[in-house]
Amino acid sequence: MFTVTLIEFKTNQAELHRRAAYFRLVKSLEKPDPWNARVLTTVGKLLIESGTGIINRYQTAQYKY
């Protein structure tokens, strides 16, 4: 009825498991870790705000003198 031997079946099964593991690895690396992304976003926003504040203070000090 089936022409596939047990050895071919086990070989195909092992290949499918290997491909599934590779697929999961690729998917996990594609999307950023939410915790890391939140920390980096927060640090970036703080740097932008502090830089803007420094520039505003510098421009104000320039106009006073």
C-alpha positions in Angstrom: 0.0 0.0 0.0 2.7 2.5 1.0 6.0 2.5 -0.9 7.9 4.4 1.8 10.2 2.4 4.0 10.6 3.0 7.7 14.1 4.4 7.2 12.8 6.9 4.6 10.0 7.9 7.0 12.4 8.4 9.9 14.7 10.4 7.6 11.8 12.6 6.5 10.6 13.0 10.0 14.0 14.1 11.2 14.3 16.6 8.4 10.9 18.1 9.2 11.9 18.4 12.9 15.1 20.1 11.9 13.3 22.5 9.6 10.7 23.3 12.3 13.5 24.1 14.8 15.2 26.3 12.3 11.9 28.1 11.5 11.2 28.7 15.2 14.8 30.1 15.6 14.4 32.5 12.7 11.0 33.7 13.9 12.3 34.3 17.4 15.1 36.4 16.0 12.9 38.4 13.7 10.8 40.0 16.4 12.5 42.1 19.0 12.2 41.2 22.6 9.5 43.5 24.1 11.4 44.2 27.3 14.6 45.2 25.4 12.6 47.3 22.9 10.8 49.2 25.7 14.1 49.9 27.5 15.8 51.1 24.3 12.8 53.3 23.4 12.7 54.9 26.9 16.5 55.6 26.8 16.2 57.1 23.4 13.3 59.4 24.4 15.3 60.5 27.5 18.3 61.3 25.4 16.2 63.3 22.9 14.5 65.3 25.7 17.8 66.0 27.6 19.4 67.1 24.3 16.5 69.4 23.5 16.7 70.9 27.0 20.4 71.5 26.7 20.0 73.2 23.3 17.2 75.4 24.6 19.3 76.5 27.6 22.3 77.2 25.4 20.2 79.3 23.0 18.7 81.2 25.9 22.1 81.9 27.4 23.4 83.1 24.0 20.5 85.7 23.7 21.1 87.1 27.2 24.7 88.2 26.4 
